[in-house]
Amino acid sequence: MADLKAAFESAVANSKNLSERPDNATLLKIYALYKQATVGDVTEKKPGFGDMVGRAKWDAWNGLKGTSSEQAMQQYVDLIASLS
């Protein structure tokens, strides 16, 4: 677990220095995996129709409901590695 946590923290740092900006769908996946790994299942209310970005983020995060923190960390590490 300590190795995974270290790899996750390294991937988070690397995500800020990607050579090119990922597309919006990939950015949502990165966001959702990060939130699932660090917070767990979404508990906040879904944002209203006026907040399109917030709704997209909420939907992406909610799509990972039930994914363990460790699984989300590993998927995050793998995704960032594939983008580097």
Secondary structure, DSSP 8 states (H G I E B T S, - for coil): -HHHHHHHHHHHHHHTT-SS---HHHHHHHHHHHHHHHT-S--S----TT-HHHHHHHHHHHTTTT--HHHHHHHHHHHHHHH-
